Amino acid sequence: MARERQHSPRLSRRSLLGGAAAGAVGLTAVSAGTASAAASRTVDVAIVGGGIAGLTAARDLVAGGRTVAVLEARDRVGGRVVNLKLANGGFTEGGGEFIGPTQNRIKALADSLGVATFTTYNTGNNLLYKDGKRTPYDTSGLLGSVPPVDAAGLANAAIVQSELDSMAATVPVDTPWTAAKAAEWDKQTFESWLNANAIVPSAKFLLDLACTSIFSAQPRELSLLYVLYYIAAAGDESHAGTLERLTDTAGGAQESRFVGGSQQVPIKLAATLGDRVVLSAPVRSIARSGSAYVVTADGITVNATRVVVALPPPLAARISYDPLLPAARDQLTQRMPMGSIGKAIAVYDTPFWRADGLNGQAVSDSGVVRSTFDNSPPDASYGALMGFIEADEIRAYDAASEADVKTAVLADYANYFGDKAKSPTSFVLQRWDNEGFSRGGPVAYAPPGVLTEYGAALRQPAGGIHWAGTETSTFWTGYMDGAVRSGERVAKEVLAALG
Ligand SMILES: Cc1cc2nc3c(=O)[nH]c(=O)nc-3n(C[C@H](O)[C@H](O)[C@H](O)COP(=O)(O)OP(=O)(O)OC[C@H]3O[C@@H](n4cnc5c(N)ncnc54)[C@H](O)[C@@H]3O)c2cc1C
């Protein structure tokens, strides 16, 4: 095993509070390293990316007796998970925040770090806003969380949902491209399948909404096979994935939240790794040198026997590789775009909608925000409405001024929750498409033809370069849980390779 060496100048240690990006909550508990000019290290494994996947891989590699350096481009850890400061001294979550049943690996990680969960506020009625009309509805009824559209639409949507679940049950989560009907399903978009199956307009509305809410991509952009794989992945080794588990709050992926915000998980995980984590170190190149690799980031060079790249595929493609990656791997990364997503959080003195019997969860057929949640803290010391701005909606607003986005968002919130929603005490906007080291979210997805042609390259190491990140997970790909699973899998892979 290589001994970890640091050459002068020694990497500086500091609290990350001062270095955190504007608005991002600082990592007071962590004292990680920052890249300084001409630093270099020699370790067993260089890990590119300090998101949940990269940090989990580091944890397991260190536990396996290996030396690591985690190179993170941003001045904070957590990647697609971030706590953002509020003017009232609180914070809100700008990226991934919810966890739910069968997401066992993120739960185990949070438990191990002492990060507790609480139940997403879900008391009172949901709200459907359709054709300009507000319809509150009770999710404890027969329909569960399905918005109450017309009877024909509900019947059609139920058939479509059951059909999707049955098709997904035939898709192996580790090799979706080997499903018996993989070729047929991967040559069509989800849109073309929905057009043939969700024939009642209100059923198509429900399925379109589910699609944009899950992927932050329009049905026309996604391979049907990829959608089925994603549904199959919404479970664990003993529970088959279902569409309902993806969309539901109670019993589904939105069931719980983290006390202190989801970024507590990567912050506390990074703290256990100390100055093995190097911030503000975007990796520019990975070059083979004899039997090892030279990983060059801004301000630091790491020599390593193995490299783990824990980035979404399109961002991994922005690194230069020498020798070139196998063609199939590069073609894969050329074909998996990030979804388009923003989050808008309006803060109020109180969660006033609760007094109106509403739980803050609205779905809509119009507006810039078409899906909302009550994002108030567990003690409800203030109120927060969080809205997703997804796919075509955020694309239309990627270049807009924050003031214009705010005006559009608050108009939607007023339609859903009344005029009080027009006067928040503060407003936070996070546009992931404009984030340099994410360029969208929540996940890099597969359009038609990608999984069957290039899916096998998702996890296939390229020499001593191994791939992690939620996109490589078999269960809960696209989610924090998938990120943890991918980190655990890649660490096993690398430990086995190192012998
Ligand atoms: C708005 C939004 C809402 C979401 N909601 C949920 C949710 O409710 N529940 C859930 O489970 N999941 C949710 N997700 C998804 C979840 O956040 C991700 O699946 C997960 O965080 C991915 O972790 P990762 O480590 O695989 O990747 P990332 O978090 O993307 O980590 C990659 C890291 O690599 C860094 N990086 C990029 N390029 C370089 C480079 N060249 N050199 C060095 N470092 C680099 C990035 O800065 C980043 O820190 C959401 C995501 C978004 C954006």
The ligand as a Tripos MOL2 file, in Angstrom:
@<TRIPOS>MOLECULE
LIG
   53    58     1     0     0
SMALL
NO_CHARGES

@<TRIPOS>ATOM
      1 C1        -33.1560   19.8500   -7.1650 C.3       1 LIG1
      2 C2        -32.8240   18.4210   -6.8280 C.ar      1 LIG1
      3 C3        -33.6970   17.6940   -6.0540 C.ar      1 LIG1
      4 C4        -33.3990   16.3890   -5.6970 C.ar      1 LIG1
      5 N1        -34.2430   15.7260   -4.8520 N.ar      1 LIG1
      6 C5        -33.8480   14.5480   -4.3250 C.ar      1 LIG1
      7 C6        -34.5430   13.9760   -3.2300 C.ar      1 LIG1
      8 O1        -35.5030   14.5740   -2.7010 O.2       1 LIG1
      9 N2        -34.1100   12.7940   -2.7390 N.ar      1 LIG1
     10 C7        -32.9970   12.1530   -3.2450 C.ar      1 LIG1
     11 O2        -32.6320   11.0870   -2.7440 O.2       1 LIG1
     12 N3        -32.3070   12.6770   -4.2750 N.ar      1 LIG1
     13 C8        -32.6910   13.8740   -4.7960 C.ar      1 LIG1
     14 N4        -31.9350   14.4720   -5.7720 N.ar      1 LIG1
     15 C9        -30.8180   13.7180   -6.3640 C.3       1 LIG1
     16 C10       -29.6140   13.6400   -5.4280 C.3       1 LIG1
     17 O3        -29.2920   14.9130   -4.9650 O.3       1 LIG1
     18 C11       -28.4510   13.0090   -6.1910 C.3       1 LIG1
     19 O4        -28.8380   11.7470   -6.6900 O.3       1 LIG1
     20 C12       -27.1990   12.7700   -5.3570 C.3       1 LIG1
     21 O5        -26.9210   13.8570   -4.5150 O.3       1 LIG1
     22 C13       -26.0310   12.4920   -6.2990 C.3       1 LIG1
     23 O6        -24.8430   12.3070   -5.5660 O.3       1 LIG1
     24 P1        -23.5060   11.9460   -6.3560 P.3       1 LIG1
     25 O7        -22.4260   11.9130   -5.3500 O.co2     1 LIG1
     26 O8        -23.7270   10.7560   -7.1980 O.co2     1 LIG1
     27 O9        -23.2750   13.1490   -7.3880 O.3       1 LIG1
     28 P2        -23.0540   14.7070   -7.1010 P.3       1 LIG1
     29 O10       -23.8000   15.1360   -5.9100 O.co2     1 LIG1
     30 O11       -23.3320   15.4130   -8.3860 O.co2     1 LIG1
     31 O12       -21.5150   14.7910   -6.7640 O.3       1 LIG1
     32 C14       -20.5300   15.0130   -7.7340 C.3       1 LIG1
     33 C15       -19.5140   15.9630   -7.1450 C.3       1 LIG1
     34 O13       -18.4550   16.1310   -8.0790 O.3       1 LIG1
     35 C16       -18.0850   17.4900   -8.1250 C.3       1 LIG1
     36 N5        -17.4400   17.7130   -9.4140 N.ar      1 LIG1
     37 C17       -17.9910   17.9110  -10.6350 C.ar      1 LIG1
     38 N6        -17.0210   18.0040  -11.5660 N.ar      1 LIG1
     39 C18       -15.8390   17.8600  -10.9340 C.ar      1 LIG1
     40 C19       -14.4750   17.8500  -11.3460 C.ar      1 LIG1
     41 N7        -14.1300   17.9970  -12.6200 N.pl3     1 LIG1
     42 N8        -13.5170   17.6900  -10.4110 N.ar      1 LIG1
     43 C20       -13.8210   17.5310   -9.0970 C.ar      1 LIG1
     44 N9        -15.1070   17.5140   -8.6510 N.ar      1 LIG1
     45 C21       -16.0910   17.6730   -9.5650 C.ar      1 LIG1
     46 C22       -19.3680   18.2440   -7.9050 C.3       1 LIG1
     47 O14       -19.1280   19.5390   -7.4170 O.3       1 LIG1
     48 C23       -20.0760   17.3590   -6.8880 C.3       1 LIG1
     49 O15       -19.7620   17.7300   -5.5640 O.3       1 LIG1
     50 C24       -32.2070   15.7880   -6.1520 C.ar      1 LIG1
     51 C25       -31.3120   16.5240   -6.9310 C.ar      1 LIG1
     52 C26       -31.6120   17.8270   -7.2620 C.ar      1 LIG1
     53 C27       -30.6230   18.6190   -8.0900 C.3       1 LIG1
@<TRIPOS>BOND
     1     1     2 1
     2     2     3 ar
     3     2    52 ar
     4     3     4 ar
     5     4     5 ar
     6     4    50 ar
     7     5     6 ar
     8     6     7 ar
     9     6    13 1
    10     7     8 2
    11     7     9 ar
    12     9    10 ar
    13    10    11 2
    14    10    12 ar
    15    12    13 ar
    16    13    14 ar
    17    14    15 1
    18    14    50 ar
    19    15    16 1
    20    16    17 1
    21    16    18 1
    22    18    19 1
    23    18    20 1
    24    20    21 1
    25    20    22 1
    26    22    23 1
    27    23    24 1
    28    24    25 2
    29    24    26 1
    30    24    27 1
    31    27    28 1
    32    28    29 2
    33    28    30 1
    34    28    31 1
    35    31    32 1
    36    32    33 1
    37    33    34 1
    38    33    48 1
    39    34    35 1
    40    35    36 1
    41    35    46 1
    42    36    37 ar
    43    36    45 ar
    44    37    38 ar
    45    38    39 ar
    46    39    40 ar
    47    39    45 ar
    48    40    41 1
    49    40    42 ar
    50    42    43 ar
    51    43    44 ar
    52    44    45 ar
    53    46    47 1
    54    46    48 1
    55    48    49 1
    56    50    51 ar
    57    51    52 ar
    58    52    53 1
@<TRIPOS>SUBSTRUCTURE
     1 LIG1         1 GROUP 0 **** ****
